Amino acid sequence: MHPPSRFTLTRTAYMAECDGCLIFLDTKHDRYSLLSESDTFLVLPLIATNTDEFVPCDALSGHLTQEALNVASDLQSSGLLVAGLNGKRYAPKFYEDPVKELPRPVLAKYPLPGVAEILRLLRAVATAKAMLVTLPLNEITSRVERWKQSSQCSPNWHRFVEQLELYRRVRPLLYNKKNNCLFDTLCLMIFAKKHLSAITWKFGVRLEPFMAHAWLQWDEYVIDDEPATIHNYEVILEA
């Protein structure tokens, strides 16, 4: 029996290449894994992409091929890769348009939040906390995808900006956004469910030092974050 010449990602695994190294996100177990530069060089040609551009095994030396298969086998044992093309092909994320900062409205007088808005934010905070405690990331992103499908087809941009400003003003009374990006972005999506069809939830990774970050975008506009911050990250997952 011949060893497999190609591998694909499992359904709940995502991958990004950063500075010559591979970073994997296992959304089933909520963990990141880093592959060294030398191991990345070995195994990357074996992972099929969405454009099917890869270096076939017979283009490698026999020794190099066995080393590559050993690395792929370790990743397979970790639940990140599957042998053959029955899994998910690697789809690198490339962006041509620069990310822009969402302009904030400047008003002479800001309206006070009503009871309904405060209760909605309280429910969003409670729901986000419960989801992060009880559900793995793959189930959370699947639920977000369902919310997006049931949200408005043509959400109102100006109404969303008004709601976002209200959210920003009330949020400090409930929790601290700093170093809490996963919880914060999930809260905001729950709060703005009607507008989710236009919002993309992005997860990024970087090296030296390793860091992961989550943020939201409406087309090329980053929501409640800074473009200078997210430009340091390679996108590994979108929902």
C-alpha positions, 0 to 999 in steps of 0.5 A: 500500500502506497503512502498518501501523497496529499493531505487536507485539513480536517473540518474543524482545523484551520491553517495560516503561514506566518514568516515561513512557519505554519500555525494551526487552529483546532476549533474543536479543542480551542487550541493553536499549534505551531509548526517549525520552519523546517517542518513547514518546509517539509509538509507544506508541499503535501497539503492540497490547496483550493487551487490545487497548486502543490509540489508532488511527492515524486519531485522530492527526494526519497529521504525528504519525502519520508521526513515529510510524511512523518510530519504529516502523520504527526499532524494527522494523529493530532486531528489536524490533517486527513490523508487524501482529498476528502478533507478541507483544502487549504485556502490562503487568505489574501487581501488587496484593499487596505483595511480602513477605520470605521468613522465615528459620528461626532454629535453635539449631544449623544442620546442616552441609552434606553432601558431596552438597549441596556437590557439587550446589551446585558443579554448579549454579555450573558449569552456570550459568556455562556457560549464561551464556557459551554461550547467549543469554537467550531460550534460557536462559529457555526451558530454565528453562521446561522445567525448571519443567514437569518439576519437582514439581507440589506442591513442599514449602515447608518443604524448599525453605526448608531448602535455601535456607538451606543454599545461603545458607551455602555460597554465600560459599565459591564466589562473591560474590552482590553485583552478580551477580543474573543468575548468582546467581538462575540458580544457585539455580534449578538448585540447587532444580530440584525446586521450580521449578514454584512459583518465578518468575524476574523481570527488572526495569528502572528509570530515573534511573539506568538499572538492571536486576535479576533476582530470584526469587519464590514467590508473593508472597514474594521469595527471597533478596532484599529487597522494598525493593529490587525495589519500585524496578523495573518487571517487564519479563520473567517466566519 
